[in-house]
């Protein structure tokens, strides 16, 4: 069926920090800012994103959001001129679609199918999301953040997602829907395909992220389900009130602002570029402070101040030694 899908884009541009760049048209009554903690959680350990996009599906009782967190170059190609910021750091972002359309069986309309082929270029697997990069281009030259673009809902149908039993290895994956629990699976192709198909078939509140780097990131996130790279067996763990928050819009246990701030702080602490050759610009990278000033800029300024002080001390010492030797002479 032709469902109505609206754009949701969250990322950084040439000079301005991460923020929503596109949201559903306000006239359609679709407030999707509740999704920000999920998006930020998907950005942790961002140095592992190249050619390994993280697929997200999260839904309330009224809305379904599907999308990917990925490198800009994996979305639009390495030759694009708008995939690095003003410091030549590679950009990453979330791009996705939101719908309120229900299918005949009462479930939500199916979103993009998870690619079933082995290997292949990430740009091909992400083709359904590539048009959304236009919203990044629309905000590219901003010096201060402007309100996000209001994207009108469009009617189209994604490729068939398939059923949970028709993909993967045929084994049943029971998705967790309890907000106090977190279910984690090893991050393999079969698990990804089966879990994505299972989530597409859910009618109620559910959330899933495919491809988190660490189990602790899943436990500290609002995602009820996730595949993670550092485990070999499925696990289910209960989380405490002082730990991960459920994040589900219907749960209501924590205000949206608190959940957003907690997730944003975690993402800033965890999403730093490592020494991987894939990030050859030489700059460390993290989400920026609320004031819009990059942390690495503060660190560089502090380092330069120490160098200047050390040089001044050395010069004074040389001058003192010269003066003493002159007097002795």
C-alpha positions in Angstrom: 0.0 0.0 0.0 1.0 3.6 -0.5 1.8 4.9 3.0 2.6 8.5 3.9 6.2 9.0 5.0 7.8 12.2 6.3 11.5 12.9 6.5 13.6 13.0 9.7 17.2 14.1 9.4 19.6 14.8 12.3 23.2 15.8 11.7 26.0 18.4 11.5 26.7 20.7 8.6 29.8 22.7 7.6 30.0 24.9 10.6 27.1 24.1 12.9 26.7 21.4 15.5 24.3 18.4 15.4 20.6 19.2 15.4 17.4 18.2 13.5 17.7 19.4 9.9 14.3 18.0 8.8 11.2 17.1 10.7 7.6 16.3 9.6 5.5 19.3 8.7 4.0 20.7 11.9 0.6 21.0 10.2 0.5 17.2 10.1 0.7 17.0 13.9 3.7 14.7 14.0 6.0 15.6 16.8 9.0 13.3 16.5 11.5 15.0 18.9 11.0 12.1 21.3 13.2 10.2 19.0 16.4 12.3 19.7 17.6 10.0 22.6 17.4 7.0 20.2 19.3 8.9 17.5 22.0 10.0 19.8 22.4 6.5 21.3 23.0 5.2 17.8 25.9 7.6 17.3 28.1 6.2 20.1 31.6 4.9 19.1 31.1 6.6 15.7 34.6 5.6 14.5 33.0 2.2 13.7 30.4 3.6 11.4 32.3 3.5 8.1 30.7 0.9 5.8 28.8 -0.3 8.9 25.5 1.7 9.1 23.3 1.2 12.0 19.7 0.6 11.2 17.0 2.0 13.6 13.3 1.2 14.0 11.5 2.7 16.9 7.8 3.3 17.3 5.2 4.5 19.8 1.5 3.6 19.7 1.0 6.3 17.1 4.2 6.7 15.1 6.9 4.5 13.4 10.3 5.9 12.7 12.8 3.9 10.5 16.2 5.0 9.4 20.0 4.7 9.5 22.9 6.3 11.3 25.8 6.3 8.8 28.7 8.1 7.3 27.7 10.8 4.9 30.1 9.3 2.3 28.4 5.9 2.6 25.1 7.6 1.8 26.1 9.9 -1.1 29.5 8.7 -2.2 33.1 9.6 -1.5 33.4 12.2 -4.3 30.6 14.4 -2.9 31.9 17.9 -1.9 29.6 18.2 1.2 30.7 15.2 3.4 33.3 16.9 5.6 32.9 19.8 8.0 35.0 23.0 8.1 37.8 21.1 9.9 37.9 18.4 7.2 36.4 15.8 9.6 34.1 13.2 8.0 30.4 13.7 8.7 27.9 11.2 10.0 24.2 11.6 10.5 20.8 10.0 10.9 18.4 9.9 8.0 15.0 8.3 8.3 11.2 8.3 7.6 8.3 8.6 9.9 4.8 7.3 9.3 1.5 7.1 11.1 -0.1 5.0 8.4 -1.6 1.6 9.5 -1.8 -1.4 7.4 -5.0 -3.5 7.0 -4.0 -5.8 9.8 -3.6 -2.9 12.2 0.2 -2.8 12.1 2.2 0.0 10.7 3.2 0.3 7.1 6.4 -1.5 6.4 9.6 0.7 6.1 12.7 -0.1 4.0 13.7 -3.7 4.0 17.0 -4.6 5.5 19.4 -5.7 2.6 19.7 -9.5 2.4 22.7 -9.7 0.1 26.2 -10.3 1.5 28.7 -7.5 1.0 28.0 -4.9 -1.6 28.6 -1.1 -1.5 26.9 0.7 1.5 25.6 3.3 -0.9 23.5 0.7 -2.7 22.1 -0.7 0.5 21.2 2.8 1.7 19.7 4.0 -1.6 16.2 4.5 -0.1 17.6 7.1 2.3 20.0 8.9 0.0 17.4 11.5 -1.2 17.2 12.8 2.3 20.7 14.2 2.2 19.2 17.2 0.3 18.2 18.5 3.7 21.8 18.6 4.8 22.6 20.6 1.6 19.8 23.0 2.3 21.3 23.9 5.7 25.0 23.6 4.6 26.1 27.2 4.7 24.4 28.2 8.0 26.7 30.0 10.5 24.1 29.7 13.3 21.4 26.9 13.5 18.2 27.7 11.8 14.8 25.9 12.4 14.7 22.5 10.7 13.0 22.1 7.3 9.4 21.1 7.4 9.1 18.0 5.2 5.7 17.2 3.8 4.6 13.6 3.9 4.9 11.7 0.6 3.0 8.6 -0.5 5.2 5.7 -1.6 5.9 2.1 -0.9 9.2 0.5 0.1 10.4 -2.8 -1.2 8.8 -5.8 0.5 10.5 -6.4 3.9 9.6 -10.1 4.1 8.5 -12.0 7.2 10.7 -12.9 10.2 10.5 -16.6 9.2 11.5 -15.9 5.6 14.9 -14.3 6.3 17.9 -15.2 8.3 18.2 -18.8 9.5 14.5 -19.3 10.2 14.9 -19.3 14.0 12.4 -17.2 15.9 13.5 -14.0 17.5 11.2 -12.8 20.3 11.6 -9.1 20.5 11.6 -7.5 24.0 8.8 -5.0 24.6 9.2 -4.6 28.4 10.7 -1.1 29.1 12.7 -2.4 32.2 14.6 -5.0 30.1 17.2 -4.8 27.4 17.6 -7.7 24.8 20.9 -7.9 23.0 22.0 -10.2 20.1 25.3 -10.8 18.4 25.7 -8.5 15.5 25.6 -10.9 12.5 23.9 -10.6 9.1 21.3 -13.3 10.0 20.5 -11.7 13.3 20.1 -8.3 11.6 17.8 -9.6 8.9 15.6 -11.6 11.2 15.3 -9.0 13.9 14.5 -6.2 11.4 11.8 -8.3 9.8 10.4 -9.1 13.3 10.3 -5.4 14.3 8.6 -4.5 11.0 5.8 -6.8 12.0 5.2 -5.3 15.5 2.1 -3.2 16.0 2.8 -1.9 19.5 5.6 0.0 21.2 9.0 -1.4 20.2 12.6 -0.2 19.4 15.6 -1.8 17.7 19.1 -0.7 16.8 21.3 -2.9 14.6 25.0 -2.6 14.9 25.9 -1.0 18.2 29.6 -1.3 19.1 29.3 -2.4 22.7 26.8 -4.1 24.9 27.1 -1.3 27.5 25.9 1.2 24.9 22.8 -0.9 24.4 22.1 -1.2 28.2 22.5 2.5 28.6 20.3 3.4 25.7 16.5 3.7 25.3 16.6 0.8 22.8 14.7 -2.2 24.0 16.5 -4.5 21.5 19.9 -4.2 19.8 22.6 -6.2 18.0 26.0 -5.5 19.4 29.5 -6.3 18.2 31.1 -7.5 21.5 28.9 -10.5 22.4 28.6 -14.0 21.0 25.4 -15.1 22.7 22.0 -13.4 23.1 21.4 -11.8 26.5 18.5 -10.2 28.3 19.2 -7.9 31.3 17.0 -5.8 33.5 18.0 -2.1 33.9 17.5 0.0 37.0 16.0 3.4 37.3 19.5 4.9 37.8 20.7 3.2 34.6 19.2 3.2 31.1 15.9 4.9 30.6 13.1 3.2 28.6 12.8 6.2 26.3 9.4 5.0 25.0 7.1 7.8 24.4 4.2 6.0 26.1 6.3 5.1 29.3 6.3 8.6 30.7 8.8 7.7 33.4 11.2 10.5 32.5 10.6 13.8 30.8 11.6 14.3 27.2 14.1 17.0 28.1 15.8 14.9 30.7 16.0 11.9 28.4 17.3 14.0 25.6 20.0 15.6 27.8 21.1 12.3 29.3 21.4 10.7 25.8 23.2 13.8 24.4 25.8 13.8 27.2 26.4 10.0 26.7 26.8 10.5 22.9 29.3 13.3 23.4 31.4 11.2 25.8 31.3 8.2 23.5 31.3 9.4 19.9 35.0 10.3 19.5 37.1 9.5 16.5 39.8 7.0 17.2 43.2 6.6 15.5 41.7 4.6 12.7 43.3 5.3 9.3 39.7 5.9 8.1 39.8 9.2 9.8 43.0 10.6 8.5 42.3 14.3 9.1 44.2 14.2 12.3 41.5 15.9 14.4 39.9 14.2 17.4 36.1 14.5 17.1 33.2 14.6 19.5 29.8 16.1 19.6 30.1 19.8 20.5 29.1 21.6 23.7 25.8 23.4 23.8 27.5 26.7 23.0 28.6 25.3 19.6 32.3 25.4 20.4 34.1 22.2 19.5 35.8 20.4 22.4 38.9 19.7 20.4 39.3 23.5 19.9 39.4 24.0 23.6 41.9 21.2 24.0 44.1 22.7 21.3 43.9 26.2 22.9 45.0 24.7 26.3 47.9 22.9 24.7 49.1 26.0 22.9 48.9 28.0 26.1 51.1 25.4 27.9 53.6 25.5 25.0 53.8 29.3 25.2 54.3 29.2 29.0 57.0 26.6 28.7 58.8 28.7 26.1 58.6 31.8 28.3 60.1 29.9 31.3 62.9 28.6 29.2 63.7 32.0 27.8 63.7 33.6 31.3 66.1 30.8 32.5 68.5 31.5 29.6 68.4 35.2 30.4 69.1 34.6 34.1 72.0 32.3 33.3 73.5 34.9 30.9 73.1 37.7 33.4 74.7 35.6 36.2 77.7 34.7 33.9 78.1 38.3 33.0 78.2 39.4 36.6 80.7 36.6 37.5 82.9 37.8 34.7 
